[in-house]
Amino acid sequence: MNQDRRLKLSIYPKIVFVFLLVIVPICTLGLVVNQKGKESVKQQLSKQLEVSVQNFMESFNAELELMSKHQREFILDKDLQNISFGGSVMDPYEMTRRMLYIEEKLGMIQGSSSLIRNVSAYIPVLNRVISSLTSVTTLPVEEYQMVTNASKKHMSKVVEWKGRLFIVLPYPSLTIYNKAPSYALSIELNVDMLKQKLEQFTNYGNGGYVLWNDEQNWTVSKGEDRKLTAAIQSSSRSIGIDQALSGVYPYRYDSSRYIVVHRSTPKGDMTLAVYVPEEEVLGQLSTYGNWFWIISILSIVVILIFSAWIYRLIHRPMSQLVRSLRKVERGVLEKMPVTRRADEFSYLYTQFNSMVEQLNVLIHQVYEQRIRSQSSELKQLQSQINPHFLYNTYFTLYRLAKMQEIDKVVLFCEHLGSYFQYITRSAADVVPIELELQHSRSYMDIQGIRFSDRIEVSCDELPEAMAELQVPKLFLQPILENAYNHGLENVKSEGRIIVSLRSNEPFYQLIVEDNGKALTDETIEELRNKLKYRGDELETTGLINVHRRIQIFFGPKSGIELGRSELGGLKVSVNISRNARGNE
């Protein structure tokens, strides 16, 4: 009896040990993968930020060099020298004419960069300043004093005065001639535009940036916490000594950790530091890590409970098993009821329940397997449909923006937003045909902007008889893509695509035609043969993909029919049986 008791008690720890042996490595692997994911995300983000900061500083420094070059070229302008040295003896008409010339040239310098707010020429002998922003006004004494004082130091490319940033150049140079300049030029930077360009680094709520010059003691920054900004600025100064022009390093402030990327100009006169909170970058991954710990603990608890339940389950009275076997004889396939008793016969219950489960599985196996197979194939076919024109849309948007066609940019973005909203907002396999047509019109509107000079598109209104029709999502776009990418690929002008909708017996029909000239009768016949072929090795893309999806959803009588269009190109007819499921 004692030996039997020891044997019975030994089963439970064995079951617990087996489950732990399975679940512990899985949980450990999950935690390791999560940690590796954190490190990978941090490295990728750091690299991306480093490249972005480097590109910005190189671009910004290049623009400042170009501004300085314009100053050096214009400082020797003949009109500027004549009016500065001989303005006191000029007649009013000649002086006015030369001032207008100078103002026009200053405007050209201002227009050379979006970072320039104003360009000014100071002429002390006339007590005048000529500005691209305010024309000709009285010489501002304080501002001119700032220009001469800053040029004496000649330490930095950009100087600060009353919250404004300037690039100054006197003539003659104070570093060569120790006397007051005859005239001077200044370029005032557009600080608001500079901040706008720096906004690309503020994608995270508690992140920010700071751009500064230690020599002139000016700073351009953005961040919710000014103390944090100052601390990171101080930290980047010390880090920059060891890491030369650029660096990436972690930084802890209070209880938060940040990823900091800083970059200095080659001459070291300006530095940009961008900081991103780690918790915002890795927030989701950190949450996953916490959930892994919770799941691991819950798994152990569940293992203990489940092991105890199994322990009791494998000990059942024989009489209960006999009664259950008699029910099987009568055709009643039921599992044995759970009992609180535990004895040496309980293991037979598990076998019996397994037998009943297997009998039920075998009864329904053919039907369930067929349903799963069709559903799996449908999912596979749908997953192959991807928007192949994505990169072209961005090139089109870039071209429109570069040509400053704002109205077209707005319209293009609206269509593009509707397009992506449709393909991402719902995971449903089936949608009303009205939504599918709206999405296809968005796609055709996008392509219409791209090919407005060579392709014309028309689409019928949805017939009332087809209003309730449910169709597979994203089945019409691949047909339109085929017309654009293949049917009209070499058409330079007067290309046409017509989309027709018909409610005939025994099919609903959606017809897409084009007037492409390159398609031969042999090619059409080859496509027809591919539609008929059902081998698994055939690549299911494009028209073949849509054909198989339609047949899976609506039955073998439905599908795609190919022919020669009256327009001269390909005619694709999508035939949907009116007697298929959902169409009765």
C-alpha positions, 0 to 999 in steps of 0.5 A: 500500500505504501509502495502504491502511494509512493508510485501515485505521488511520483506521477505528479512531479514527473508531469510538472517536470515534463511541462516545465521542460517544454515551456521554460526553453520557449519562454527563455527563447522569447525573452532572448529574442525580445532583447535582441530585437530591442538592441537591433531597433536601437542600432537601426534607429541610431544609424538612421538618425546619424545619417539624417543628422549628418545629411542635414549638417552637410546640407546646412553647412553647404548653404551657409558656404554658398551664402558666404560666396554670394557675399564675397562676390557681391562685396565687389559690385561696382554699383555698391562701390560707386554709391558707397565711395561717390554717393555724396556727389551723385545726382539723385536720379543716378543714386536712385537708379543704382540703389534699385540695381543693388536692391534687385541684386540683394533680392536675387541673393535672398531668393537663392535659399529658403533659409535667407530672410533678408539681405542688407547692404549698409552704406554709412556715408549715406546713412542708409541701408538697402534691404531686400525686405524693406528697400531703402531705409535709414541706417540702423545704428545698433544693427550696423554696430553689431555688424562691425563688432562681429566682423572684428572677431571674425571667429564664426560664420553665423553670429547672433543679435537679439535672437536673430542670426546673421552672416556679416562681411564688411569692406574693407575687411577689418582683419586687414585694415584697422579702420571703419569699413566703407560699407558692409553686407549682412545676410539674416537667416530665417530662423523659423524656416531653419526650425521647420527643417529641423522638425524632421527630428521631432517625430517622438513626443519627448524628443528634440534637437539643439543646434548651437555655436559656442563661440557666438553663444547662440542656440536653436532648439526644440524640446519640452524640457529646457533643462534636458536640452541644456544637459544634452548640449553640455554632454555633447560638448564633452563627448564631441571632444573624444568622438571628433565630428560626430557621435552616438551615445546613450544618455540618462536624465533623471529616470529616463534614458535617451539616444543622442546623436550629435554632429559638428561642422568640419570647422567645429563652429556649429553642432547639432544634437538630436535626442530620442527617448528610448522608452518611446522607441522601444516602448512596444518591445519593452511591453512585450518583454513584460508580457513574456514575464507575465506569461511565463509565470502564468504558464508555470501556474497553469502547468501546476493546475493542469498537471494536477488535473491530468493526475486526477484524470488518469484514475477513473473507475472501471465501471464508468468506462464500461458504461461509456463503452456501451454508449459507443455500442449504441452509437453515442460518441460522448466523452467520459464525464470527469470524476474526482476519484483517482485510481489505477484505472484512470489512464484508460479514460484518456485512451477512451476519450482519445478514441472518441475524439478520433472517431469524431475527427474521422467522421468530419475529416473530409468536409473540414479538410476541404473547407480548410484547403479552400480557405487556405488557398484563398488566403494565399492568393489574396496575400499575393496581391500587392500595390506594385505601383507604390514607388511610382506614386512617390516619384510622381508626387515628387515631380508635382511638388518640384513643379509646384503644382500644388492643386495636383499635389493636393488631389494626388494625396487625396486619392493616394490616402483613399487608396491606402485607407482601403487596403489597410483599414479592414482585414475582411476577405469580402467587400461590397462591390461599391467599395471595390469600385471606389477603390479602383476609381482612386487607383485610376485617378492616381494613374490618371495624374501620372499618365494624364498626357497619354491615357484616358480612362472611363468607368461605368456607374454601378448598375442597381442590380449589382448594388448588393453584390459581395466580391473578393477584396482587391480583385479588380486592381490587378486587371487595371494594373495589367492594362496600364503596365502591359496593354498600354506600356508602349502607347505614347498618346491617345491610350484608352481604358474602358471599364464596363459593368453589365447585369446579364443572364447568367452572369454579372460582368465587369469588363476592362478593355484597352486599345494597346497595339502590341498584343498578338492573337498568339499571346491572348491564346497563351493567356487563355491556356494559363487560365485553364491550367490548374497545376500548383507549380504555375505562378499565380499572379496577375490575371491568373491570380484573380481568375482563381480567386473568383472561381474559389469564391463564386464557383467553377462557372465564374472566372475571367474570359480573355478576348480581343477588344473592339478598341484593338487591345485586350478585353478582360471579362470578369464573369460572376455567376448570378447563382453563386453563393450570396447572389441568389 
